[in-house]
């Protein structure tokens, strides 16, 4: 499971500033996932972010720099994407992706345990 440790630290630090959430780190999706309130929120996969967001925002999100669609079994999985480093190098861009994932988290379904 290869993931960028510095990127994981950035995500960890950013999430630690959010009040009233429970954060759990778990190795999954070939990287490190950050679960917020028992739901997968954001993941580090190699040097990319993997984001979970409101699928209704797909058109807007797909226009962002660094966006890569998440393909599973030959189909695009709406509400999930990878973001290449060019899409989150600037602090404002990085915070956009974190906020996008956190905004959807209360609506997201928990995975089965």
N, C-alpha and C positions, 0 to 999 in steps of 0.2 A: 504494500500500500504506500505509494509514493505521493506525497503532497508537500507543498511549499510551506515550510515551518514559519517563515517570516509572514506569509500571508495569513496563516492560521493565527498568529499572534495579533495581527491587525484586526481580524474578525473578533477574536476573543476580547481585545481591548474595547472595541466599539460596542459589542454586546454588553460588556460589563458596566457601561455607562447608562444602560436603559433600566429605569426603576421597575420594580414589581414583576420581573420575569424570572423563571427558572431555566437555567441553561445546563444542558448536559452535552458532553462531547462523546461521540461514538464513531468507531471506525466502520465505515460502510461506503458503498458506491465507489470503491477503489480509492478512498480518501478519508478525510475526516469530516464528519457531519456535526453540525451544531443544531441540537434539538432545543426548541424554545417551548416551554410549557408542554413537554412530551410530544411535540410535533417537529418533523424535519423542517428546518427553516432555511439553512444555507450550508453549503458543503464546499470543501477545498479538494479539488481533484488536480493533481500535478500543480501547474501554475495558474489554473483557472478557478474561478468561482463557479459553483453550480447553484443557481437560484430557484427558489420556489415562490411563485407569485400568482396573483389573481389572473386566471386565464382570460378574463374579459379585457385585460390590458395587453394582450398579445401583439396587436398591431403597433401600439405605441412603443412597447418594449423592444420589439424586433428592429426598430429603427435606431436603437442606441449603438454607439461605437463599441465594438468588441463582442456583440451578441452572436452567439452560435446556437442554432436550434438543438434541442435534445431529441435525438432519434433513438427509439427503442423498437425493436422488431420491425424495422423498416418504416415506421410511422413517426411523425413529429409529435412529441408529447407536449401539448399546450399547458402553459403554466409552469414550465420548467425550462431552463436554458443554461448554457455555459456562457461565461463571460471571459474573454481573453484579457490578458494583462493591459492591453492598450485601452480597454474600456473602464479600467478602475485605477489607473495610475494617479490621476489627480484626486486629491482628498474629496472634493465635491462629488465626483463620479463614484468613488468608493461608497460614500455615504448614501448616494442615490440607491445603489443596489441593496445595501443593508436595510434602508428604510422600506424599499419595495417589498422585501421578504418579510420584515416585521409587520408591515401593514396588513399583509395577507394572513399572517399566522393565526389570529383569532378565528378566522373563517375556515381555515384549513382543517381537513379531517385528520384525526389521529390514525396512525397505522395500527394494525392489529398487533397485540402483544402475544 
